[in-house]
Structures are given as structure tokens and as C-alpha cells.
Amino acid sequence: MASSDFDQAEWRKSSRSDNNGGQCVEVALTTTTIGVRDSKDRDGSVLAFAAGDWAAFLFGVKAGEFDR
């Protein structure tokens, strides 16, 4: 999926993000895909995930799978 597919998407940043130049990402939903981009480089690349893959990632985050 090209990043142009997300041109009309509504991008959201975490409510836990601040505006002090932190390391934040934004997420956008289309009917079939979830896009993720760097909030400091909005014209840069977009990572696109199928809904099932994104759900598995979120499950892993909530389960602590990626905690150090």
C-alpha cells in the first residue's frame, strides 16, 4: 500500500505523547489497513499493516511481550 493511500486518512497520536519533540508515532485506519508513521516526519514513509497483524502486535504489547 502506498503512503498516498493514507492522504485522506485521519492520523492520531497517542494521548500520552507530548509536544516536546519526543519519539512519537501516529496511526491511521483505512477500511483494510493500519498505517503507522513518525510524527516528526509526516511526509516520510508509512508502515502498513493488515488488521490481523496489527491486532496481534497490540495483543503482544498489552501482554508485555516486548518489555525489556
Chimera marker file (.cmm) of the C-alpha trace (Angstrom):
<marker_set name="trace">
<marker id="1" x="0.000" y="0.000" z="0.000" r="1" g="1" b="0" radius="0.5"/>
<marker id="2" x="1.422" y="3.381" z="-0.965" r="1" g="1" b="0" radius="0.5"/>
<marker id="3" x="1.609" y="6.194" z="1.543" r="1" g="1" b="0" radius="0.5"/>
<marker id="4" x="-0.645" y="8.169" z="-0.832" r="1" g="1" b="0" radius="0.5"/>
<marker id="5" x="-3.406" y="5.726" z="0.170" r="1" g="1" b="0" radius="0.5"/>
<marker id="6" x="-3.314" y="7.421" z="3.570" r="1" g="1" b="0" radius="0.5"/>
<marker id="7" x="-3.503" y="11.011" z="2.243" r="1" g="1" b="0" radius="0.5"/>
<marker id="8" x="-7.136" y="11.373" z="3.290" r="1" g="1" b="0" radius="0.5"/>
<marker id="9" x="-6.830" y="9.278" z="6.451" r="1" g="1" b="0" radius="0.5"/>
<marker id="10" x="-7.265" y="10.762" z="9.905" r="1" g="1" b="0" radius="0.5"/>
<marker id="11" x="-3.952" y="10.384" z="11.725" r="1" g="1" b="0" radius="0.5"/>
<marker id="12" x="-3.989" y="10.072" z="15.513" r="1" g="1" b="0" radius="0.5"/>
<marker id="13" x="-1.173" y="10.416" z="18.004" r="1" g="1" b="0" radius="0.5"/>
<marker id="14" x="-1.233" y="8.832" z="21.433" r="1" g="1" b="0" radius="0.5"/>
<marker id="15" x="-2.823" y="10.920" z="24.162" r="1" g="1" b="0" radius="0.5"/>
<marker id="16" x="0.295" y="10.074" z="26.193" r="1" g="1" b="0" radius="0.5"/>
<marker id="17" x="2.540" y="11.854" z="23.705" r="1" g="1" b="0" radius="0.5"/>
<marker id="18" x="3.743" y="15.329" z="24.439" r="1" g="1" b="0" radius="0.5"/>
<marker id="19" x="4.711" y="18.129" z="22.075" r="1" g="1" b="0" radius="0.5"/>
<marker id="20" x="8.309" y="18.386" z="23.277" r="1" g="1" b="0" radius="0.5"/>
<marker id="21" x="9.879" y="16.577" z="20.320" r="1" g="1" b="0" radius="0.5"/>
<marker id="22" x="9.571" y="13.131" z="21.830" r="1" g="1" b="0" radius="0.5"/>
<marker id="23" x="9.677" y="9.887" z="19.913" r="1" g="1" b="0" radius="0.5"/>
<marker id="24" x="6.065" y="9.516" z="18.822" r="1" g="1" b="0" radius="0.5"/>
<marker id="25" x="4.199" y="7.668" z="16.133" r="1" g="1" b="0" radius="0.5"/>
<marker id="26" x="0.835" y="8.353" z="14.557" r="1" g="1" b="0" radius="0.5"/>
<marker id="27" x="-1.684" y="5.742" z="13.465" r="1" g="1" b="0" radius="0.5"/>
<marker id="28" x="-4.345" y="5.917" z="10.756" r="1" g="1" b="0" radius="0.5"/>
<marker id="29" x="-7.035" y="3.432" z="9.799" r="1" g="1" b="0" radius="0.5"/>
<marker id="30" x="-8.394" y="2.670" z="6.357" r="1" g="1" b="0" radius="0.5"/>
<marker id="31" x="-11.051" y="0.086" z="5.645" r="1" g="1" b="0" radius="0.5"/>
<marker id="32" x="-8.464" y="-2.704" z="5.361" r="1" g="1" b="0" radius="0.5"/>
<marker id="33" x="-5.118" y="-1.381" z="6.581" r="1" g="1" b="0" radius="0.5"/>
<marker id="34" x="-3.492" y="0.335" z="9.544" r="1" g="1" b="0" radius="0.5"/>
<marker id="35" x="-0.789" y="2.887" z="8.780" r="1" g="1" b="0" radius="0.5"/>
<marker id="36" x="1.962" y="3.944" z="11.186" r="1" g="1" b="0" radius="0.5"/>
<marker id="37" x="4.289" y="6.911" z="10.663" r="1" g="1" b="0" radius="0.5"/>
<marker id="38" x="6.780" y="9.058" z="12.557" r="1" g="1" b="0" radius="0.5"/>
<marker id="39" x="5.011" y="12.123" z="13.936" r="1" g="1" b="0" radius="0.5"/>
<marker id="40" x="8.128" y="14.217" z="13.268" r="1" g="1" b="0" radius="0.5"/>
<marker id="41" x="8.261" y="13.196" z="9.577" r="1" g="1" b="0" radius="0.5"/>
<marker id="42" x="4.684" y="13.264" z="8.373" r="1" g="1" b="0" radius="0.5"/>
<marker id="43" x="5.743" y="13.291" z="4.725" r="1" g="1" b="0" radius="0.5"/>
<marker id="44" x="8.012" y="10.278" z="5.221" r="1" g="1" b="0" radius="0.5"/>
<marker id="45" x="7.349" y="6.591" z="4.895" r="1" g="1" b="0" radius="0.5"/>
<marker id="46" x="4.251" y="4.849" z="6.193" r="1" g="1" b="0" radius="0.5"/>
<marker id="47" x="4.357" y="1.311" z="7.519" r="1" g="1" b="0" radius="0.5"/>
<marker id="48" x="1.173" y="-0.510" z="6.520" r="1" g="1" b="0" radius="0.5"/>
<marker id="49" x="-0.215" y="-3.487" z="8.419" r="1" g="1" b="0" radius="0.5"/>
<marker id="50" x="-3.115" y="-5.821" z="7.781" r="1" g="1" b="0" radius="0.5"/>
<marker id="51" x="-5.744" y="-5.575" z="10.518" r="1" g="1" b="0" radius="0.5"/>
<marker id="52" x="-4.971" y="-9.060" z="11.863" r="1" g="1" b="0" radius="0.5"/>
<marker id="53" x="-1.244" y="-8.361" z="12.092" r="1" g="1" b="0" radius="0.5"/>
<marker id="54" x="-1.878" y="-5.090" z="13.905" r="1" g="1" b="0" radius="0.5"/>
<marker id="55" x="-4.230" y="-6.823" z="16.343" r="1" g="1" b="0" radius="0.5"/>
<marker id="56" x="-1.569" y="-9.455" z="17.072" r="1" g="1" b="0" radius="0.5"/>
<marker id="57" x="1.002" y="-6.716" z="17.687" r="1" g="1" b="0" radius="0.5"/>
<marker id="58" x="-1.309" y="-4.875" z="20.100" r="1" g="1" b="0" radius="0.5"/>
<marker id="59" x="-2.042" y="-8.126" z="21.924" r="1" g="1" b="0" radius="0.5"/>
<marker id="60" x="1.698" y="-8.686" z="22.341" r="1" g="1" b="0" radius="0.5"/>
<marker id="61" x="2.229" y="-5.146" z="23.635" r="1" g="1" b="0" radius="0.5"/>
<marker id="62" x="-0.555" y="-5.495" z="26.188" r="1" g="1" b="0" radius="0.5"/>
<marker id="63" x="0.771" y="-8.910" z="27.262" r="1" g="1" b="0" radius="0.5"/>
<marker id="64" x="4.242" y="-7.462" z="27.873" r="1" g="1" b="0" radius="0.5"/>
<marker id="65" x="5.838" y="-9.490" z="25.096" r="1" g="1" b="0" radius="0.5"/>
<marker id="66" x="8.136" y="-6.598" z="24.138" r="1" g="1" b="0" radius="0.5"/>
<marker id="67" x="9.045" y="-5.383" z="27.621" r="1" g="1" b="0" radius="0.5"/>
<marker id="68" x="12.719" y="-5.383" z="28.432" r="1" g="1" b="0" radius="0.5"/>
<link id1="1" id2="2" r="1" g="1" b="0" radius="0.2"/>
<link id1="2" id2="3" r="1" g="1" b="0" radius="0.2"/>
<link id1="3" id2="4" r="1" g="1" b="0" radius="0.2"/>
<link id1="4" id2="5" r="1" g="1" b="0" radius="0.2"/>
<link id1="5" id2="6" r="1" g="1" b="0" radius="0.2"/>
<link id1="6" id2="7" r="1" g="1" b="0" radius="0.2"/>
<link id1="7" id2="8" r="1" g="1" b="0" radius="0.2"/>
<link id1="8" id2="9" r="1" g="1" b="0" radius="0.2"/>
<link id1="9" id2="10" r="1" g="1" b="0" radius="0.2"/>
<link id1="10" id2="11" r="1" g="1" b="0" radius="0.2"/>
<link id1="11" id2="12" r="1" g="1" b="0" radius="0.2"/>
<link id1="12" id2="13" r="1" g="1" b="0" radius="0.2"/>
<link id1="13" id2="14" r="1" g="1" b="0" radius="0.2"/>
<link id1="14" id2="15" r="1" g="1" b="0" radius="0.2"/>
<link id1="15" id2="16" r="1" g="1" b="0" radius="0.2"/>
<link id1="16" id2="17" r="1" g="1" b="0" radius="0.2"/>
<link id1="17" id2="18" r="1" g="1" b="0" radius="0.2"/>
<link id1="18" id2="19" r="1" g="1" b="0" radius="0.2"/>
<link id1="19" id2="20" r="1" g="1" b="0" radius="0.2"/>
<link id1="20" id2="21" r="1" g="1" b="0" radius="0.2"/>
<link id1="21" id2="22" r="1" g="1" b="0" radius="0.2"/>
<link id1="22" id2="23" r="1" g="1" b="0" radius="0.2"/>
<link id1="23" id2="24" r="1" g="1" b="0" radius="0.2"/>
<link id1="24" id2="25" r="1" g="1" b="0" radius="0.2"/>
<link id1="25" id2="26" r="1" g="1" b="0" radius="0.2"/>
<link id1="26" id2="27" r="1" g="1" b="0" radius="0.2"/>
<link id1="27" id2="28" r="1" g="1" b="0" radius="0.2"/>
<link id1="28" id2="29" r="1" g="1" b="0" radius="0.2"/>
<link id1="29" id2="30" r="1" g="1" b="0" radius="0.2"/>
<link id1="30" id2="31" r="1" g="1" b="0" radius="0.2"/>
<link id1="31" id2="32" r="1" g="1" b="0" radius="0.2"/>
<link id1="32" id2="33" r="1" g="1" b="0" radius="0.2"/>
<link id1="33" id2="34" r="1" g="1" b="0" radius="0.2"/>
<link id1="34" id2="35" r="1" g="1" b="0" radius="0.2"/>
<link id1="35" id2="36" r="1" g="1" b="0" radius="0.2"/>
<link id1="36" id2="37" r="1" g="1" b="0" radius="0.2"/>
<link id1="37" id2="38" r="1" g="1" b="0" radius="0.2"/>
<link id1="38" id2="39" r="1" g="1" b="0" radius="0.2"/>
<link id1="39" id2="40" r="1" g="1" b="0" radius="0.2"/>
<link id1="40" id2="41" r="1" g="1" b="0" radius="0.2"/>
<link id1="41" id2="42" r="1" g="1" b="0" radius="0.2"/>
<link id1="42" id2="43" r="1" g="1" b="0" radius="0.2"/>
<link id1="43" id2="44" r="1" g="1" b="0" radius="0.2"/>
<link id1="44" id2="45" r="1" g="1" b="0" radius="0.2"/>
<link id1="45" id2="46" r="1" g="1" b="0" radius="0.2"/>
<link id1="46" id2="47" r="1" g="1" b="0" radius="0.2"/>
<link id1="47" id2="48" r="1" g="1" b="0" radius="0.2"/>
<link id1="48" id2="49" r="1" g="1" b="0" radius="0.2"/>
<link id1="49" id2="50" r="1" g="1" b="0" radius="0.2"/>
<link id1="50" id2="51" r="1" g="1" b="0" radius="0.2"/>
<link id1="51" id2="52" r="1" g="1" b="0" radius="0.2"/>
<link id1="52" id2="53" r="1" g="1" b="0" radius="0.2"/>
<link id1="53" id2="54" r="1" g="1" b="0" radius="0.2"/>
<link id1="54" id2="55" r="1" g="1" b="0" radius="0.2"/>
<link id1="55" id2="56" r="1" g="1" b="0" radius="0.2"/>
<link id1="56" id2="57" r="1" g="1" b="0" radius="0.2"/>
<link id1="57" id2="58" r="1" g="1" b="0" radius="0.2"/>
<link id1="58" id2="59" r="1" g="1" b="0" radius="0.2"/>
<link id1="59" id2="60" r="1" g="1" b="0" radius="0.2"/>
<link id1="60" id2="61" r="1" g="1" b="0" radius="0.2"/>
<link id1="61" id2="62" r="1" g="1" b="0" radius="0.2"/>
<link id1="62" id2="63" r="1" g="1" b="0" radius="0.2"/>
<link id1="63" id2="64" r="1" g="1" b="0" radius="0.2"/>
<link id1="64" id2="65" r="1" g="1" b="0" radius="0.2"/>
<link id1="65" id2="66" r="1" g="1" b="0" radius="0.2"/>
<link id1="66" id2="67" r="1" g="1" b="0" radius="0.2"/>
<link id1="67" id2="68" r="1" g="1" b="0" radius="0.2"/>
</marker_set>
